[in-house]
Structures are given as structure tokens and as C-alpha cells.
Amino acid sequence: MKYGYARVSTFHQDLEVQLQQLEKENCHKIFSEKYTGTSKKRVEFQKLINLLQEGDTLVVTKLDRFARSTQDALGIIKDLFDRNIKVHVLNMGVIEHTPTGRLIFTIFSSFAEFERDMIVERTQEGKILAKQKPDFREGRPKKFSRQQINLAISLLENHSYKQVQEMTGISVSTLVRANKIKRAEKIIEKEFI
């Protein structure tokens, strides 16, 4: 049987293109997951590896979807080859269980890992440069301004959390957190005045 595996590195990325490619390859069953590529916890991938039997084919769209490090890729491919399972990387072709096939796979795995390392390095360099700017803020941008939060907190004097959420679009958990901070600031202010 043909089994497909699709993966994206973040929850914001879309699996759709990979899934379409795997369906076009007539995979009988497709496993997919969203996780960070450097994490070892690939639950769906492990389920798939455990399910594969002799004569099956594992199909992935690109080598970097298969594994993120050369060492990991070589370990997985060795296990699959030992179990007589074929590996088809769509942008490379079927990986042959021959010395030449293993060599090509090793080289391409090394390039995939190198490419990932270079992306990480460039990202880190970009962060270092960005941190030198006075208005730099790390992390996700705030969805609501301080003014919007303060307005919502003032609405809590006459309305419930749920009502304020419906009026402002600010979630109850954000309102609760902001209100706690505001009360704590008032307590500290009273103690020092």
C-alpha cells in the first residue's frame, strides 16, 4: 500500500498543497500533522512508521518533510529499507536501496539540514539587528492597544465579562488578566502614595 505523510512546521502554515500532491500520487492513506520540525514528537509520523509493512511505500512531498536532521533521516531510511519499505520523495523520486541510492539520499539529507541551519542562522542575525532598534518588541504583536484594554476594563464597572467581550471583541481571559494587572497596579499605587 501507498501511505502519504504531510507536515508543516507551524500551526499557521497550510497542509493543503502537500495533501493535494499526496492525493494525486494515489496514496491509500495520508497522515498529517502540524508541529515544529526540530521537535522529536511526531505522533502521526510514528503511527505511520509503525503501520508500514514489507512492500509498502512511504510518500512525502519533500525530503525536509521526512526528517529535519541527516542523522534522523539516515536512521529512519535504514529502518524502512531493513523492513523492505520503499520511500518516494516526490521532488527526488523513489529512493533506491542501493549504495548509490543511499549516497544520494545522504547528500540530499545533508543539504536539507544545512538549508534549515542557514535559515535559523539568518533568523537569529535578523533578531540581533532588530533588537538594536529602540522600538523593537519580540514576540507576537499585541492584538489590542493599551487604550482599548483600558476602555474595556472601564466597561466592566457596569457590564459582565461576557458582555464586554461581545462589545469589544476582547476575550474574557484577556479581560480577566488585564483587570488583575490593573487592580494590582492600583494597590501598589495606594501603598506608595
N, C-alpha and C positions, 0 to 999 in steps of 0.2 A: 504494500500500500504506500501511497504518497502522503506524507504529512508535511504541512507547512508551518513555519514559525515566523511571526512578525513581532517586532519590538520597537518601541520608541523610548527615548531616554528621559523624557519628562512628561508629566501629565498634560501639558499644554500642547504637545505635538500630536499629530493625527496619524492613525494607523491605516487610514483608508487606502492610500496608494499601495502600500505593501500588501494589504488584504486583496485588493483587486489583482495585483500581479500573481499572487499565490492561487487565487481562484482561476485565473487564466491558465495556469500550469496544471489545472485539474487535480489539485490536492484534495484527497478524500476528507481530511480533517485538518483544520488550521487552529493552531494555538497562538494566542497573542497576549502581550502584557505591556504595561507602561511602568517603567522603573528607571532608576538611574543606572547607567551602564557600568559604573565601577562597582556597584553593589553585587555581592555574590548571590543574593537571594533572588533567584529567578524561578519562582514556584512553577509557573506554567511550562517553562523550558525543562525543568526536572521531570515533571509529569510526562512530557513528550519523550524525553530520553528513556525513561523507564518503560514506556509503552512500545517503543520501537522494537521490532523483531527482525530476525535474519531475512534479508531480501527486501526490506522496506527502504524507502528513500526519504531522506530529510531534505526539504527545500527551504532555503532562505533567500531573501532578495539580494542581500549584500553580505560580505564577509563580516563587517562590523556589527551586524545583527546577530551573528553566530557567537562571537566571543569578543571581548574587549582587549585581551592580552594574548600575546603569542603563546605563552606557556599554557594558558587556559584552552586556547584553540587546539593546540597540539594534543593535550590530554583528552579532550572531547573527541577529536577526529580519530585518535588511536583506539579509544574505546569503541567507537562506531565501526571502524574498519575491522577490529577484532571480532565484532558481532556480525560481520558481513552486511552492514547497513551502508547504503550509498548516500553521498552528500552532494546536493546540487545547489550551488550558489549561482543565482540567476545571472549576475553580471560577470561571472567567470566560467561557468559551465559545470559539468559533473567533475568532481574531484576523484581522480583515479587512485586506486590503491596500488600504486607502483612507486618505485623510488623517485621517478620524475614528478609524478602527481604530488607526492608528499613534499618534495623540494619546492615546487611552485606554491603549494598551499602555505608552507612555512614562510616563504619570501613575502607573499601577499599578506599573511597574518602580521608579519613584522612591520610592513608598510602601514597597515591599518592601525596598529598600536602606535607607531611613530606619528601618524597623522593626528590621532587623538591627543597624544602628548604635546604636539605642537599647538593644537587648539587650546589646551589647558594653559600652556606657557603664554600664549598671546593674550588669553583672557586675564591671566594674573598680571601681566605687564600693563594691560589696559586699566585694570583696577588700581594699580600703583599710580599711574598717571592721573586717573580720575580723582583719587584721594587727595592729590595735591591741590585740587581746586577748592576754594573756600565753600562753595555751595554743594559739595558732594554729599550725598546720602546713600549709604549702602542699603541694599535690600529692595523690596518691592515698594513702589511709591505709595504714599497714603491715598486711600480712596476718597476720604473726606478731609476738608480743611479743618483747622482748629476752630475757626469761626462757625462752621457747620455743626461741629460736635458741641460747641458751647450753646448754640441755639437749641439743639436737640435736648441737651441737659436741662435747659431752662423750661422747655415744654413739659418735662417730667414733673414739674410742680403741679400741673393741672391735669395731666394725662398719664395713662398707664404706659409701661414699656412697649407693649404691643401696639397701642395707638400711635405712639411716637415713631415706632418702626414703620407703620403704614404711611404716616405723614411724610417722613424724611427719607425712607429707604435705607436707613442705618440699622443694622441688625441689633437684636436685643442684646446679644453677647457683647457687642462693641459698646452699646449704651451703658450696660452694667459696668463694664471695665472703666469706661471714661468717667462715669459717675463716682465710682470708688476713688479714682485718682483725684477728682475734683474735691470730694469730701476730705480726703487725706491732706490735700493742699490747704484747705480751709482750716483744718485742725492745726497744722504746722504754723500757719499764718497767725492764728489766735494765740499760740504759745509764745511767739516771738514779739507780739505787739504789747 
